């Protein structure tokens, strides 16, 4: 309503697909390359993803090029030049990490076996 009160996100009538309408992002700057695995490459690293003014940047919208209207994450609105740079850098870091052998187990440290003789 009018007056800037708290936003109530619980207004979706039951049975109404809460995601809203599917929206396409025509800006493919951050789109996944053919053969890249979204879950392994980015979703697995989502805790380190940059935020936009404290809000979560929508990886689905920017990387998979689609999302839904009722998504609470950052799409175009409020996505600044600094956010674009940060997101681009983060995606590049994720890609670099994915190229590194043993990226699957970052905390696995190979030890010399002591009982091999």
Residue pairs with C-beta under 8 A, 6 or more apart in sequence:
9 72
12 18
12 70
18 70
19 68
19 69
19 70
19 71
20 68
20 69
20 70
20 71
21 68
21 69
22 66
22 67
22 68
22 69
23 61
23 66
23 67
23 68
23 69
23 75
24 65
24 66
25 61
25 62
25 65
25 66
25 67
25 75
25 76
26 65
27 62
27 76
28 65
29 62
29 84
29 88
30 62
30 63
30 87
30 88
30 91
31 63
31 64
31 65
32 38
32 41
32 63
32 64
36 95
38 59
38 63
38 64
40 98
41 94
41 95
41 98
42 49
42 59
42 63
42 91
42 94
43 59
45 90
45 94
45 97
46 59
48 90
49 56
49 57
49 59
49 87
49 90
50 57
50 83
50 86
50 87
50 89
50 90
51 57
52 74
52 78
52 79
52 80
52 83
53 78
53 80
53 83
55 73
55 74
55 78
56 72
56 73
56 74
57 73
57 74
57 79
57 83
57 87
58 67
58 71
58 73
58 74
58 75
59 73
60 66
60 67
60 71
60 73
61 67
61 71
61 73
61 75
62 87
63 91
67 73
67 75
74 83
97 103
102 108
